[in-house]
Amino acid sequence: MKLRAISALTVAVLGMVLFAPLATADAYPPTTCASLSVSTTQPAAGETITVSGVNFTANTSVHLVLNTTTTDLATVSADAQGSFSTPVKLPAGLTGAHAVVAVSGAPTGHGCGRPHVVVDIQPFGSSTPTGAHHGGNSFTGVDLLLVVLVAAVLIAAGVALTRGAKRGRASTGQR
């Protein structure tokens, strides 16, 4: 009985240590910051890409700029849910890493900065044709492989402890 309790405590502490970095203590009320995404993170110079936003202030104008050169890209209205999606044409002579920034329309405060997404503009005529998908999907969440792996280890530990306890009771004649 004592060994089983120590084993269960060890598994619980291990689980807390592994999952503690994934837990965040957010202030109440919970804050959801506005965010931007793009159809590709590696467009060609002069290409038209789609910029989408969520969690913006409902029914307000959102002004999008290319931050490194302060180039106006578009002004679009967020819908009643605070979302939008709009095509924008990138400058033809501009290459390298640049931030697409929403300079208006996002809720302020609660530690939320200006929503932005970085695009790496490729020279016109690069190996990928204009209009084609250049990069992979944008990373927008948590890498779930680690969470699934930790869950599998914890489940296996629980099964092993349960089977060990059943064997121990069977050898002593207890139920």
Secondary structure as UniProt FT lines:
FT   HELIX           2..19
FT   HELIX           20..22
FT   STRAND          35..38
FT   TURN            45..46
FT   STRAND          48..54
FT   TURN            58..59
FT   STRAND          61..66
FT   TURN            67..70
FT   STRAND          71..77
FT   TURN            80..81
FT   STRAND          84..89
FT   TURN            92..93
FT   STRAND          96..102
FT   TURN            110..111
FT   STRAND          116..122
FT   TURN            124..125
FT   TURN            130..131
FT   HELIX           144..172
//
